[in-house]
Amino acid sequence: MMRRNMTKVIRLSIVSFVLTALISGAAAHHVSRLRDLHAGLNARLAQYDDPYSDFRNARYSNAGLIGESDEIKLGMQLHREVTKKYNLTDAGLTRVDRLGQQCARASLRPNLTYKFHVIQGREINAFSLPGGHVYVTTALVRLANENELGAVLCHEVGHIVARHSLKTLKKSNEYDDIAKQLGELTGVAGAIAHDLGVTLGQMVGAGLLTIHSRDEEREADFLGVREMPGARLDPQGMITMFQKLKRIEDRDADLLGSLFADHPDAQERIDNTRYEIARMRRK
């Protein structure tokens, strides 16, 4: 009898041990599963809160667009048309070129030859074109301190890195003709150059390649603020530049050119830049 009772106790103990192990294993599995779900949710929330999540893993090249040599030819032809529309000046050019080259070297496209230009004008504006051409107005040069002007130049270099104007060009009806003419272009004279100049002159006049979508502006902001530390510039300059532009927009929006044409709201850009600066400091 005693032996039977002992056997029963042992069996019950084994069953109890097995059940405990099974329950513990299931509980551990559920805890692990809950942790995974929580981590995944946090990752998704972090991505949702990240204004630049779409651009973090982007890879930039001329793939699917005209090649870089043709892009440089295009830039030269476009610059020729810009000089017909705007008055270029040497006023402030030394400063602009110095800061611009710092931005270019710190960018994700440092091997392209960048050329910086100053346009005489009271409009506060900046824009860039394929092939490394960046333009700022004398009014902007006067308005901005070193870090603020550097922020604008880094932003414009960002447009060139992301090939925004080339992507816009590819959507145009004239893309195939332009690509063909660029391939045949060897000099600066002749019928091909003339025909190409007429087409590109119309594009420059319409601002087709210099006004970007809101997402493209966000991407250029992202690339620009990321460039600034490497360019020996304080990223806070991007915030104070946006704050200055916001005050001017509230007072006299006509003074602002394509810097604010259909762009994200100024406060949004300030908030996004603050987010990115905080993120960079955590690295």
C-alpha positions in Angstrom: 0.0 0.0 0.0 2.8 2.4 0.9 4.6 1.5 -2.3 1.4 2.2 -4.3 0.9 5.6 -2.6 4.5 6.5 -3.3 4.1 5.5 -6.9 0.9 7.6 -7.2 2.7 10.6 -5.6 5.6 10.2 -8.0 3.2 10.0 -11.0 1.3 13.1 -9.8 4.6 15.0 -9.3 5.7 14.0 -12.9 2.4 15.1 -14.3 2.5 18.3 -12.3 6.1 19.0 -13.5 5.1 18.3 -17.2 2.1 20.6 -16.9 4.1 23.3 -15.3 6.8 23.0 -18.0 4.1 23.2 -20.7 2.4 26.2 -19.2 5.7 27.9 -18.6 6.8 27.2 -22.2 3.5 28.5 -23.5 3.7 31.6 -21.3 7.3 32.2 -22.4 6.2 31.8 -26.0 3.4 34.3 -25.6 5.7 36.7 -23.7 8.2 36.5 -26.5 5.4 36.9 -29.1 4.1 40.0 -27.3 7.6 41.4 -27.1 8.0 40.9 -30.9 4.6 42.6 -31.6 5.5 45.5 -29.3 8.9 46.0 -31.0 7.2 45.8 -34.4 4.6 48.3 -33.3 7.2 50.7 -31.9 9.2 50.4 -35.2 6.1 51.2 -37.2 5.2 54.1 -34.9 8.8 55.5 -35.2 8.6 55.2 -39.0 5.2 56.9 -38.9 6.6 59.8 -36.8 9.7 60.1 -39.0 9.1 62.7 -41.7 12.0 61.5 -43.8 11.4 57.7 -43.6 10.8 57.5 -47.4 14.3 58.8 -48.1 16.6 57.1 -45.5 17.4 54.1 -47.7 17.4 55.8 -51.1 20.2 55.1 -53.5 21.0 57.8 -56.0 22.3 57.4 -59.6 21.4 58.3 -63.2 20.0 54.8 -63.8 16.8 55.1 -65.9 17.7 58.8 -66.7 20.1 60.4 -69.2 23.7 59.5 -68.4 25.9 61.9 -66.4 27.9 63.1 -69.4 24.6 64.1 -71.1 23.4 65.6 -67.9 26.5 67.8 -67.9 25.8 68.8 -71.5 22.2 69.6 -70.6 23.4 71.7 -67.6 25.6 73.8 -69.9 22.8 74.4 -72.4 20.4 75.3 -69.6 22.9 77.7 -68.0 23.2 79.4 -71.4 19.4 79.9 -71.4 19.5 81.1 -67.7 22.0 83.8 -68.7 19.5 85.1 -71.3 16.7 85.4 -68.7 18.6 86.6 -65.7 21.5 89.1 -65.0 24.3 87.3 -63.3 26.7 89.2 -61.1 30.0 88.7 -59.2 28.6 90.4 -56.1 28.8 87.9 -53.3 29.9 85.2 -55.7 33.2 84.4 -53.8 31.2 83.7 -50.6 28.5 81.7 -52.4 31.1 79.6 -54.2 33.1 78.9 -51.0 30.0 77.7 -49.1 28.6 75.9 -52.1 31.7 73.9 -52.7 31.8 72.9 -49.0 28.2 71.6 -49.4 29.1 69.8 -52.7 32.0 68.0 -51.2 29.9 66.8 -48.2 27.1 65.6 -50.4 26.2 62.1 -51.7 27.4 63.3 -55.1 30.8 64.9 -54.4 32.5 64.0 -57.7 30.3 66.2 -59.9 31.7 69.6 -60.8 29.4 72.1 -59.2 29.1 75.7 -60.4 27.5 78.4 -58.3 26.0 81.6 -59.6 24.5 84.8 -58.2 21.5 86.4 -60.0 20.9 90.2 -59.5 17.4 90.6 -58.1 15.2 91.7 -55.2 13.4 88.4 -55.1 14.6 86.0 -52.4 15.2 82.9 -54.4 17.4 79.9 -55.2 17.2 77.1 -57.6 19.4 74.4 -59.2 19.7 72.7 -62.6 21.1 69.4 -63.8 24.8 69.0 -64.2 25.7 70.9 -61.0 24.5 74.4 -61.6 23.1 76.3 -58.5 21.8 79.8 -58.5 21.0 82.3 -55.6 19.8 85.8 -55.8 21.6 88.9 -54.4 18.6 89.5 -52.1 19.0 86.0 -50.5 22.8 86.5 -50.2 22.2 89.7 -48.2 19.5 88.2 -46.1 21.3 85.0 -44.9 24.2 84.6 -42.5 26.9 81.9 -43.2 25.0 78.9 -41.9 21.7 80.0 -43.4 23.1 80.6 -46.8 25.0 77.3 -46.5 21.6 75.6 -45.6 20.0 76.9 -48.8 23.0 75.8 -50.9 23.1 72.3 -49.3 19.3 72.1 -50.1 19.9 72.9 -53.7 22.8 70.5 -54.0 20.3 67.9 -52.5 18.1 68.5 -55.5 21.0 67.7 -57.8 22.0 64.6 -55.8 18.4 63.3 -56.1 18.2 64.1 -59.8 14.9 65.9 -59.3 15.1 68.0 -62.4 16.1 65.0 -64.5 13.1 63.1 -63.2 10.8 66.0 -64.1 12.4 66.2 -67.6 11.8 62.5 -68.2 8.0 63.0 -67.6 7.9 65.7 -70.3 6.8 65.1 -73.9 10.1 66.6 -75.1 12.3 64.1 -73.2 13.1 61.7 -76.1 14.0 64.6 -78.5 16.2 66.3 -75.9 18.0 63.0 -75.1 18.6 62.4 -78.8 19.8 65.9 -79.4 22.2 65.7 -76.4 23.6 62.5 -77.7 24.3 64.2 -81.1 25.6 67.5 -79.5 29.4 67.9 -79.8 29.8 71.7 -79.9 27.9 74.9 -79.1 26.8 75.9 -82.5 24.8 74.4 -85.3 21.2 73.4 -86.0 21.0 70.8 -83.2 22.3 73.3 -80.6 19.9 75.9 -81.8 16.9 73.6 -81.7 17.9 72.3 -78.3 18.3 75.9 -77.1 14.8 76.8 -78.2 13.2 73.9 -76.3 15.3 74.4 -73.2 14.7 78.1 -73.3 11.0 77.5 -73.1 11.5 75.1 -70.2 13.6 77.7 -68.3 11.0 80.4 -69.0 8.2 78.2 -67.6 10.3 77.1 -64.6 9.6 73.5 -65.5 12.9 72.2 -64.1 13.2 74.4 -61.1 9.8 74.0 -59.3 9.6 70.7 -57.5 6.9 68.7 -55.7 6.5 68.8 -52.0 8.0 65.4 -51.5 11.0 66.5 -53.6 11.4 69.6 -51.4 11.3 67.4 -48.3 13.9 65.1 -49.8 16.2 68.1 -50.5 15.7 69.4 -47.0 16.6 66.0 -45.7 19.7 65.7 -47.9 20.7 69.3 -47.2 20.5 69.1 -43.4 22.5 65.8 -43.4 25.2 67.5 -45.5 25.7 70.5 -43.2 27.9 69.0 -40.5 30.3 67.6 -43.1 30.3 71.0 -44.8 31.4 72.6 -41.5 28.1 74.3 -41.1 25.7 74.4 -38.1 22.4 72.6 -39.1 20.5 75.1 -36.9 21.1 77.5 -39.8 18.4 75.7 -41.8 15.9 76.3 -39.0 16.7 80.0 -38.7 16.6 80.4 -42.5 13.1 78.9 -42.6 12.1 81.2 -39.7 13.3 84.2 -41.7 11.5 83.1 -44.8 8.3 82.5 -42.8 8.4 86.0 -41.4 8.9 87.4 -44.9 6.1 85.3 -46.3 3.7 86.6 -43.6 4.8 90.2 -44.4 5.3 90.2 -48.2 5.0 86.9 -50.0 5.8 88.5 -53.3 9.4 88.7 -52.3 9.7 84.9 -52.2 10.5 83.0 -55.4 10.4 79.3 -56.0 11.9 78.7 -52.5 8.3 78.7 -51.3 6.4 77.9 -54.5 4.0 75.0 -53.6 6.5 73.9 -50.9 5.6 72.3 -47.6 4.4 74.6 -44.9 7.3 76.6 -43.3 6.4 75.4 -39.8 6.4 71.8 -41.0 9.9 72.3 -42.5 11.1 73.8 -39.2 9.7 70.9 -37.2 11.1 68.3 -39.6 14.5 69.9 -39.5 14.5 70.0 -35.7 13.6 66.3 -35.7 16.5 65.4 -38.0 19.0 67.5 -36.0 17.9 65.7 -32.8 18.3 62.4 -34.6 21.8 63.2 -35.9 22.9 64.2 -32.4 21.8 60.8 -31.0 24.0 58.9 -33.4 
